[in-house]
Amino acid sequence: MPIIKIVALMSIVLLSYSSLALQLNPSSYQLAPKGSLATHVFEVVNDSNEIIAIKASIVTREWIGNKEHNNTTTQFEIFPAQLILKPQEKKGVRVRWAGDKTIQVEQAFRLIVEQLPVNFTQEQQVSGMKVLHKVVGALYVTPNNLKPQLAFDKVQKIIDAQKGPLLVFDVTNNGGVHSLLNKHHIVVQGHNRLVLAPEWFGKLPTQNVLAGSVLTVELPWPKALTITPQKPLIVSEP
């Protein structure tokens, strides 16, 4: 299947950027693999002053080589998959997990809502530019009673020509659900011990470590952290 690379939770347009033309609420949601909680109705909002046609689709989500990769999937039912929205109108799109009800590890997906290139008015037909909006949300199918389990290794100090000194390490999630680094305090042990607050991870391209995935983290070197050859760098949770 073709691989599609997607930037999460951004409104993407062909000719300009607009965060208000199309909205998806909620932008992140966890479904259960079975029962009534395996279904949810998402609200799609047209905040523009034009009538638009949109379609909804879902793709898989994997984190490989510090990049997100996506493929098409048939594990969901979406209704309606296409709809028309009048200016300032909102409608519901029902999503139901139709995959394996006995999954043991959380499955991660992207819910994509995008405008179709359909002209409804004479003004739209004669316009020389067509702005197509697209919003991408996070969708998970999560079994009960699972927790993330983070492990840290390959800790090192790197001098980057543009960024300067960096603290670099891998985070592996051996648990059953995703985990956001900006919800954690992280301990760095060198010659001295330093606790990094969640704010340290706020500017990373992603803070999300999916279940079963590895994320390589690059942080500005903490000025208060000192190292010696006798003590290896160690990163852990408190």
Secondary structure, 3 states (H helix, E strand, C coil): CCCECCCCCCCEECCCCCCCCEEEECCEEEECCCCHHHEEEEEEEECCCCCEEEEEEEEECEEECCEEEECECCCEEEECCEEEECCCCEEEEEEEECCCCCCCCCEEEEEEEEECCCCCCHHHHHCCCCCCEEEEEEEEECCCCCCCCEEEEEEEEEEECCCEEEEEEEEEECCCCCEEHHHCCEEEECCCEEEECHHHHCCCCCCEECCCCEEEEEEECCCCCCCECCECCEEECC
